[in-house]
Amino acid sequence: MGFKRLLAAIFEMKLAHCAVMLASLVAFLVSVFCQFILDEQPCELCLVSRFIHLVTAVVSAIAMKYANRNCVRCMVFLAVLFSFTAGIYHLGVENHWWAAPESCKTVLPTQEELANPALLLSKKNPNCDEVSLTIFGFSMTLLNFFLTAALFWFVSVCYALNYNRDNKTKISSLSYRRN
């Protein structure tokens, strides 16, 4: 009985939404820290992932208040799914599994940049298919993929377990007596 209680506590809806919110906020804040403190410019796909993490955190914060509403659960699930999909896509671009979008390719310098070499040298055009920052030998894109995969798994398991529990409650409350 103790293990079932532990699982029920871990996969409780409000706790799950809180965990998703915190993980998404940490991912967002780490990316902002890397950009502004470590001076690592993000590529276009990094910016997309950052925005999705922020949206996921906001939706999860809302879901903490309304944890038992199916529309809110659906929004959290979709936000985590989009985050996971963006992580897979960015990882594929970085590892050359597929081509990078046009916005991630090197941009030719403008006339102003050609006239002023200091502007040209200071401009960083990060490509989505190049690793710019690693932590313990892992690229930030790979770490983001691991985080989003874990969040997707966690939310899927949590919702599956709570779906069964919620449906049993609804079914038992709708039962009727036979005469």
C-alpha positions as CSV (number, residue, x, y, z in Angstrom):
1,M,0.0,0.0,0.0
2,G,2.9,2.4,0.7
3,F,4.2,2.2,-2.9
4,K,0.8,3.0,-4.3
5,R,0.5,6.1,-2.0
6,L,4.0,7.2,-3.1
7,L,3.1,6.9,-6.8
8,A,-0.2,8.7,-6.1
9,A,1.6,11.6,-4.4
10,I,4.3,11.8,-7.1
11,F,1.8,11.9,-10.0
12,E,-0.8,14.1,-8.3
13,M,-2.1,16.7,-10.7
14,K,-1.1,19.9,-8.9
15,L,2.4,18.6,-8.1
16,A,2.8,17.5,-11.7
17,H,1.8,21.0,-13.0
18,C,4.1,22.6,-10.4
19,A,7.0,20.4,-11.6
20,V,6.3,21.2,-15.2
21,M,6.2,24.9,-14.4
22,L,9.4,24.9,-12.4
23,A,11.3,22.8,-15.1
24,S,10.1,25.1,-17.9
25,L,11.0,28.3,-15.9
26,V,14.5,26.9,-15.1
27,A,15.0,26.1,-18.8
28,F,13.9,29.6,-19.8
29,L,16.1,31.3,-17.1
30,V,19.1,29.2,-18.1
31,S,18.7,30.2,-21.7
32,V,18.4,33.9,-20.7
33,F,21.4,33.5,-18.4
34,C,23.5,32.0,-21.2
35,Q,22.6,34.9,-23.5
36,F,23.0,37.9,-21.3
37,I,25.7,36.7,-18.8
38,L,27.7,34.2,-20.8
39,D,27.2,36.3,-24.0
40,E,26.1,33.2,-26.1
41,Q,23.7,34.4,-28.8
42,P,20.8,32.0,-29.4
43,C,19.9,30.7,-32.8
44,E,16.4,31.0,-34.2
45,L,15.4,27.6,-32.9
46,C,16.7,28.4,-29.5
47,L,14.5,31.4,-29.4
48,V,11.5,29.3,-30.4
49,S,12.3,26.8,-27.7
50,R,12.7,29.6,-25.2
51,F,9.2,31.0,-26.1
52,I,7.6,27.6,-25.8
53,H,9.2,27.0,-22.4
54,L,7.7,30.3,-21.2
55,V,4.3,29.5,-22.6
56,T,4.5,26.0,-20.9
57,A,5.4,27.6,-17.6
58,V,2.5,30.1,-17.8
59,V,0.0,27.4,-18.8
60,S,1.2,25.1,-16.0
61,A,0.8,27.9,-13.5
62,I,-2.8,28.3,-14.6
63,A,-3.2,24.6,-14.4
64,M,-2.1,24.5,-10.8
65,K,-5.3,26.5,-10.0
66,Y,-7.6,24.5,-12.2
67,A,-5.9,21.1,-12.1
68,N,-9.0,19.0,-12.6
69,R,-10.4,20.7,-15.7
70,N,-9.8,18.7,-18.9
71,C,-9.3,21.8,-21.1
72,V,-6.5,23.0,-18.9
73,R,-4.9,19.5,-18.9
74,C,-5.1,19.5,-22.6
75,M,-3.4,22.9,-22.9
76,V,-0.5,21.7,-20.6
77,F,-0.2,18.5,-22.6
78,L,-0.1,20.4,-25.9
79,A,2.5,22.9,-24.5
80,V,4.7,20.0,-23.4
81,L,4.2,18.2,-26.6
82,F,5.2,21.3,-28.6
83,S,8.2,21.8,-26.4
84,F,9.2,18.1,-27.0
85,T,8.7,18.4,-30.7
86,A,10.7,21.6,-30.9
87,G,13.5,19.9,-28.9
88,I,13.5,16.9,-31.3
89,Y,13.6,19.2,-34.4
90,H,16.4,21.3,-33.0
91,L,18.4,18.3,-32.1
92,G,18.0,16.9,-35.6
93,V,19.1,20.1,-37.1
94,E,22.2,20.3,-34.8
95,N,23.1,16.7,-35.6
96,H,22.5,17.2,-39.4
97,W,19.7,14.6,-39.5
98,W,17.7,17.1,-41.6
99,A,18.3,20.5,-43.1
100,A,18.1,23.7,-41.1
101,P,15.4,26.2,-41.9
102,E,16.4,29.2,-44.0
103,S,16.3,31.6,-41.0
104,C,19.1,29.6,-39.3
105,K,21.6,29.8,-42.1
106,T,24.4,32.3,-42.3
107,V,23.3,35.7,-43.3
108,L,25.3,37.8,-45.7
109,P,26.6,41.1,-44.2
110,T,24.7,44.3,-44.9
111,Q,26.2,47.4,-46.6
112,E,26.5,49.1,-43.2
113,E,28.4,46.1,-41.7
114,L,30.8,46.0,-44.7
115,A,31.5,49.7,-44.3
116,N,32.2,49.3,-40.6
117,P,34.4,46.3,-39.9
118,A,33.8,46.7,-36.1
119,L,30.1,45.9,-36.6
120,L,31.0,43.0,-38.8
121,L,33.3,41.5,-36.2
122,S,31.0,42.1,-33.3
123,K,28.0,40.5,-35.0
124,K,27.4,36.9,-34.1
125,N,25.2,34.9,-36.4
126,P,24.8,31.5,-34.6
127,N,23.7,28.7,-36.9
128,C,21.2,26.2,-35.7
129,D,23.4,23.3,-36.9
130,E,26.5,24.3,-34.9
131,V,27.1,23.6,-31.2
132,S,27.9,26.8,-29.5
133,L,27.8,25.9,-25.8
134,T,28.3,22.6,-24.0
135,I,27.9,21.6,-20.4
136,F,29.8,18.5,-19.3
137,G,30.3,17.6,-23.0
138,F,26.5,17.8,-23.8
139,S,25.2,20.5,-26.0
140,M,22.5,22.8,-24.7
141,T,20.2,21.4,-27.4
142,L,20.7,17.8,-26.2
143,L,20.1,18.9,-22.6
144,N,16.9,20.6,-23.7
145,F,15.8,17.5,-25.5
146,F,16.4,15.4,-22.4
147,L,14.4,17.8,-20.3
148,T,11.5,18.0,-22.7
149,A,11.5,14.2,-23.2
150,A,11.3,13.8,-19.4
151,L,8.5,16.3,-19.1
152,F,6.6,14.7,-21.9
153,W,6.9,11.3,-20.3
154,F,6.0,12.6,-16.8
155,V,2.9,14.5,-18.0
156,S,1.8,11.5,-20.1
157,V,2.1,9.1,-17.2
158,C,0.5,11.5,-14.8
159,Y,-2.5,12.2,-17.0
160,A,-2.9,8.5,-17.8
161,L,-2.9,7.5,-14.1
162,N,-5.2,10.4,-13.1
163,Y,-7.5,9.7,-16.1
164,N,-8.2,6.2,-14.8
165,R,-8.7,7.5,-11.2
166,D,-11.0,10.3,-12.4
167,N,-13.1,8.0,-14.6
168,K,-13.6,5.5,-11.7
169,T,-14.8,8.3,-9.5
170,K,-17.2,9.5,-12.2
171,I,-18.5,6.0,-13.0
172,S,-19.0,5.2,-9.3
173,S,-20.9,8.4,-8.7
174,L,-23.2,7.6,-11.6
175,S,-24.0,4.1,-10.5
176,Y,-27.6,3.3,-9.7
177,R,-29.4,0.8,-7.6
178,R,-31.1,-2.1,-9.2
179,N,-34.6,-2.9,-7.9
